[in-house]
């Protein structure tokens, strides 16, 4: 082999060595980046587990129901156990991280169900307390005139009035993206859908009714649709209003709000009014 051929071979070997060296460095950087991402993801999962465990503790302090408190305690303990498992797991243990990520999704879903359940119970308890206070006051006044007769008349009148009121059930607040699909988050929402069902009530009068929906932001501000309605002697701003004909049968309803400014995550409240009464209310927690 002549000198020229030998030089070519040397040059090729040098180029190959340089390429392999560069590829090795590049692969090491990729591996380093992947390890850092894995560590970051693991930390985010730990933060979520800790947050969910704290939320269970907060919910236990907000409800006076031994059965539900016991359920919340079990779920809180399970969340703590999963958190400890995660802390002992190495960030590069892909199989275990994947399993704990699925467990985290389950914890999130269960927690959401309890939030909705407790909000409904608290709302129901508040309504029952208000009703009991009204009944107690009216009974005391009637006893001054004719306790037995007046008490019977007032009680019957109240039952009829309550029975004839409309009721909104299955209230939902849905953030919709620009395609009108459920976005699940507020950051990219372009409109809000307030959906609920007016329940069947054969004692309620049929005819045209007007519904008013109030959407309260996490800041306490009400999305104002430009008008007000009367409620307990006050004028309250509403977000959306809609008129419909009530026939006494179950009636699904959907009201829409167009978003002009970006909304943030947090706790939102939807309250539905009709005929001067609050007929339904529910809180919703959204991520950004």
C-alpha positions as CSV (number, residue, x, y, z in Angstrom):
1,X,0.0,0.0,0.0
2,X,1.4,3.4,-1.0
3,X,1.6,6.4,1.3
4,X,-1.5,8.0,-0.2
5,X,-3.7,5.0,0.5
6,X,-2.4,4.7,4.0
7,X,-3.1,8.4,4.6
8,X,-6.7,8.0,3.4
9,X,-7.2,5.1,5.8
10,X,-5.8,7.1,8.7
11,X,-8.1,10.0,7.8
12,X,-11.2,7.7,7.7
13,X,-10.3,6.2,11.1
14,X,-9.9,9.7,12.6
15,X,-13.2,10.8,11.2
16,X,-15.0,7.7,12.4
17,X,-13.4,8.1,15.9
18,X,-14.5,11.8,16.0
19,X,-18.1,10.8,14.9
20,X,-18.3,8.1,17.6
21,X,-17.0,10.5,20.2
22,X,-19.5,13.2,19.2
23,X,-22.3,10.6,19.2
24,X,-21.3,9.4,22.7
25,X,-21.3,13.0,24.1
26,X,-24.6,13.7,22.5
27,X,-26.1,10.5,23.9
28,X,-24.8,11.3,27.4
29,X,-26.5,14.7,27.1
30,X,-29.7,13.1,26.1
31,X,-29.5,10.7,29.0
32,X,-28.8,13.5,31.4
33,X,-31.8,15.5,30.1
34,X,-34.0,12.5,30.5
35,X,-32.9,11.9,34.0
36,X,-33.5,15.5,34.9
37,X,-37.0,15.3,33.4
38,X,-37.7,12.2,35.3
39,X,-36.6,13.8,38.6
40,X,-38.8,16.8,37.8
41,X,-41.8,14.7,37.0
42,X,-41.4,12.7,40.2
43,X,-41.2,15.9,42.3
44,X,-44.4,17.2,40.6
45,X,-46.1,13.9,41.4
46,X,-45.0,14.1,45.1
47,X,-46.3,17.7,45.3
48,X,-49.7,16.5,43.9
49,X,-49.9,13.6,46.4
50,X,-49.1,16.0,49.3
51,X,-51.7,18.5,48.1
52,X,-54.4,15.8,47.8
53,X,-53.6,14.5,51.3
54,X,-54.0,18.0,52.6
55,X,-57.3,18.4,50.8
56,X,-58.7,15.3,52.4
57,X,-57.8,16.8,55.8
58,X,-59.5,20.1,55.0
59,X,-62.7,18.3,53.8
60,X,-62.9,16.3,57.0
61,X,-63.0,19.6,59.0
62,X,-65.9,20.9,56.8
63,X,-68.4,18.0,57.3
64,X,-70.2,16.5,60.3
65,X,-70.9,13.0,59.0
66,X,-69.1,10.2,60.7
67,X,-69.5,7.8,57.8
68,X,-68.0,10.2,55.2
69,X,-65.3,11.3,57.6
70,X,-64.2,7.6,58.0
71,X,-64.2,7.3,54.2
72,X,-62.1,10.4,53.8
73,X,-59.7,9.2,56.5
74,X,-59.1,5.9,54.6
75,X,-58.5,7.7,51.3
76,X,-56.2,10.2,53.0
77,X,-54.2,7.3,54.5
78,X,-54.0,5.5,51.1
79,X,-52.8,8.8,49.5
80,X,-50.1,9.1,52.2
81,X,-49.0,5.5,51.6
82,X,-48.7,6.1,47.9
83,X,-46.7,9.2,48.6
84,X,-44.3,7.2,50.7
85,X,-44.0,4.6,48.0
86,X,-43.2,7.4,45.5
87,X,-40.6,8.9,47.7
88,X,-38.8,5.6,48.0
89,X,-38.9,5.0,44.2
90,X,-36.0,6.1,42.1
91,X,-36.8,8.6,39.3
92,X,-35.5,6.2,36.6
93,X,-37.7,3.3,37.7
94,X,-40.0,3.8,34.7
95,X,-42.4,0.9,35.5
96,X,-42.9,2.0,39.2
97,X,-43.3,5.6,38.2
98,X,-45.9,4.7,35.6
99,X,-47.8,2.6,38.2
100,X,-47.8,5.5,40.7
101,X,-48.9,7.9,38.0
102,X,-51.9,5.8,37.3
103,X,-52.6,5.6,41.1
104,X,-52.4,9.4,41.2
105,X,-55.0,9.7,38.5
106,X,-57.3,7.5,40.5
107,X,-56.7,9.5,43.7
108,X,-57.5,12.7,41.7
109,X,-60.8,11.2,40.4
110,X,-61.9,10.0,43.8
111,X,-61.1,13.3,45.4
112,X,-63.2,15.1,42.8
113,X,-66.1,12.9,43.6
114,X,-65.9,13.7,47.3
115,X,-65.6,17.4,46.6
116,X,-68.8,17.4,44.7
117,X,-70.5,15.2,47.3
118,X,-69.5,17.4,50.2
119,X,-70.4,20.6,48.4
120,X,-73.9,19.1,47.7
121,X,-74.3,18.1,51.3
122,X,-73.2,21.4,52.7
123,X,-75.5,23.2,50.3
124,X,-78.4,21.0,51.4
125,X,-77.6,21.5,55.1
126,X,-77.5,25.3,54.6
127,X,-80.9,25.2,52.8
128,X,-82.4,23.0,55.6
129,X,-81.0,25.3,58.3
130,X,-82.5,28.4,56.5
131,X,-85.8,26.6,56.1
132,X,-85.8,25.5,59.8
133,X,-85.1,29.1,60.9
134,X,-88.0,30.4,58.8
135,X,-90.4,27.8,60.1
136,X,-89.4,28.4,63.7
137,X,-89.9,32.2,63.4
138,X,-93.3,31.8,61.8
139,X,-94.4,29.3,64.4
140,X,-93.5,31.6,67.2
141,X,-95.5,34.4,65.6
142,X,-98.5,32.2,65.0
143,X,-98.5,30.9,68.6
144,X,-99.1,34.5,69.9
145,X,-102.5,34.6,68.1
146,X,-103.7,31.0,67.9
147,X,-101.0,28.5,68.3
148,X,-102.7,25.4,67.2
149,X,-104.8,26.7,64.2
150,X,-102.2,29.2,62.9
151,X,-99.4,26.8,63.2
152,X,-101.2,24.2,61.1
153,X,-102.1,26.8,58.4
154,X,-98.6,28.2,58.2
155,X,-97.0,24.8,58.0
156,X,-99.4,23.7,55.3
157,X,-98.9,26.9,53.3
158,X,-95.1,26.4,53.5
159,X,-95.3,22.9,52.3
160,X,-97.4,23.8,49.3
161,X,-95.0,26.7,48.4
162,X,-91.9,24.6,48.7
163,X,-93.5,21.7,46.8
164,X,-94.4,24.1,43.9
165,X,-90.9,25.5,43.5
166,X,-88.7,24.5,40.6
167,X,-85.5,22.6,41.3
168,X,-82.3,22.5,39.3
169,X,-80.3,19.2,39.5
170,X,-77.1,17.8,37.9
171,X,-75.6,21.3,37.6
172,X,-72.4,21.4,35.5
173,X,-70.0,24.1,34.5
174,X,-68.1,23.1,31.3
175,X,-65.2,25.1,29.8
176,X,-65.4,24.8,26.0
177,X,-62.6,25.4,23.6
178,X,-62.9,27.2,20.3
179,X,-64.3,24.0,18.7
180,X,-67.0,23.9,21.3
181,X,-65.5,20.8,23.0
182,X,-65.1,20.2,26.7
183,X,-61.7,21.7,27.5
184,X,-61.5,20.7,31.1
185,X,-59.3,23.7,31.9
186,X,-59.9,27.4,32.0
187,X,-56.7,28.6,30.3
188,X,-57.9,27.8,26.7
189,X,-61.6,28.0,27.3
190,X,-63.5,30.3,24.8
191,X,-66.9,29.9,26.4
192,X,-68.6,28.4,29.4
193,X,-71.6,26.1,29.3
194,X,-74.0,26.0,32.3
195,X,-76.0,22.8,32.0
196,X,-78.6,21.4,34.4
197,X,-82.0,19.7,34.6
198,X,-85.2,21.3,35.8
199,X,-86.8,18.3,37.6
200,X,-90.3,17.0,37.2
201,X,-92.8,18.8,39.4
202,X,-96.6,18.2,38.9
203,X,-97.5,20.7,41.6
204,X,-95.6,23.6,39.9
205,X,-97.7,25.9,37.7
206,X,-97.1,25.5,34.0
207,X,-96.2,28.4,31.7
208,X,-93.3,30.6,30.7
209,X,-90.5,30.9,33.2
210,X,-87.3,33.0,33.3
211,X,-84.1,31.4,34.6
212,X,-81.1,33.5,35.9
213,X,-77.6,32.0,36.2
214,X,-74.9,33.6,38.2
215,X,-71.3,32.5,37.6
216,X,-68.9,33.6,40.4
217,X,-65.2,33.6,39.8
218,X,-62.5,32.5,42.2
219,X,-62.0,36.2,43.0
220,X,-65.6,36.5,44.2
221,X,-66.6,38.6,41.1
222,X,-69.8,37.7,39.3
223,X,-69.6,37.5,35.5
224,X,-72.1,40.2,34.6
225,X,-74.4,39.8,31.6
226,X,-75.5,43.4,31.9
227,X,-78.7,43.0,33.9
228,X,-80.2,42.3,37.3
229,X,-83.1,40.4,38.9
230,X,-84.9,40.7,42.2
231,X,-84.0,38.2,45.0
232,X,-85.2,38.7,48.6
233,X,-85.8,42.4,48.1
234,X,-82.4,43.0,46.4
235,X,-81.3,43.5,42.8
236,X,-78.6,40.9,42.0
237,X,-76.5,40.9,38.7
238,X,-76.8,37.8,36.6
239,X,-74.5,36.2,34.1
240,X,-77.0,34.6,31.8
241,X,-80.8,34.6,31.6
242,X,-83.1,32.3,29.6
243,X,-86.9,32.1,29.2
244,X,-88.6,28.8,28.5
245,X,-92.0,27.1,28.8
246,X,-92.3,24.8,31.7
247,X,-94.8,21.9,31.4
248,X,-94.2,20.1,34.7
249,X,-91.9,17.5,33.1
250,X,-88.1,17.1,33.4
251,X,-86.5,19.7,31.2
252,X,-82.7,19.8,30.3
253,X,-81.2,23.2,30.0
254,X,-78.0,24.7,28.7
255,X,-76.9,28.3,29.0
256,X,-73.7,29.7,27.4
257,X,-71.3,32.5,28.3
258,X,-68.8,33.8,25.8
259,X,-65.4,34.5,27.4
260,X,-63.9,37.9,26.6
261,X,-60.9,37.7,28.9
262,X,-58.8,34.7,29.9
263,X,-60.0,32.9,33.0
264,X,-57.8,31.4,35.7
265,X,-58.1,28.1,37.7
266,X,-59.7,27.9,41.1
267,X,-63.1,27.5,42.6
268,X,-66.1,28.7,40.6
269,X,-69.7,28.8,41.8
270,X,-72.9,28.5,39.7
271,X,-76.2,29.5,41.2
272,X,-79.6,29.1,39.4
273,X,-82.6,31.3,40.2
274,X,-86.2,31.2,39.1
275,X,-89.4,32.8,40.3
276,X,-87.5,34.7,43.0
277,X,-86.0,31.5,44.4
278,X,-82.5,30.0,44.5
279,X,-83.3,26.6,42.8
280,X,-79.8,25.1,42.7
281,X,-76.1,25.9,43.4
282,X,-72.8,24.1,43.1
283,X,-69.0,24.8,43.3
284,X,-66.5,23.6,40.8
285,X,-62.7,23.4,41.0
286,X,-60.7,23.9,37.8
287,X,-57.1,23.9,36.9
288,X,-55.7,26.7,34.8
